Amino acid sequence: MHLQAEVYSLKIDNVNEVVKAAMLPFFMDEEGDNVNAFWETYKIGNGLLPGKTKDFEELSKIDSAFRCHSFYDGQSWHHSQWMEDIDVEDDFSDFDGRIASIREILGNQEGFLITVNYHF
């Protein structure tokens, strides 16, 4: 199944490093040892959701219609409620995938969201 995540970064001059640091700890290894894993392969960009016009978009320019499956705030992952069925051992508190929730989690700070399409 293909899903879309957004990875927060203050700048976009190191996109590959930021995304790799966010995704690597959650890789589904062949042995299945990683209980927090939720992806097998991923690709930066390629597939925008309504409300976002670029793969690397400034937070202030993202429309209120935007919604994603997962979001990395620079320290931890937030997955939308329906992902509980995927056995991801992460915080499912009240994250609904909307840009307003992302802005609230980030304390309305500036920065960019980097689109990451992943498969599990």
KAJOFEN-V133816 format. One record per helix or strand. SS is the DSSP state (2 for helix, 1 for strand). FROM is the first residue (numbers start at 1). TO is the last residue. If there is no record, write none. Layout:
ss={SS:SS}
from={FROM:FROM}
to={TO:TO}
//
This chain:
ss={1:2:1:1:1:1:2:1:1:1:2:1:1:2:1}
from={2:15:27:39:41:56:59:67:70:77:81:91:98:99:112}
to={9:24:27:39:44:58:61:67:72:79:86:91:98:105:119}
//
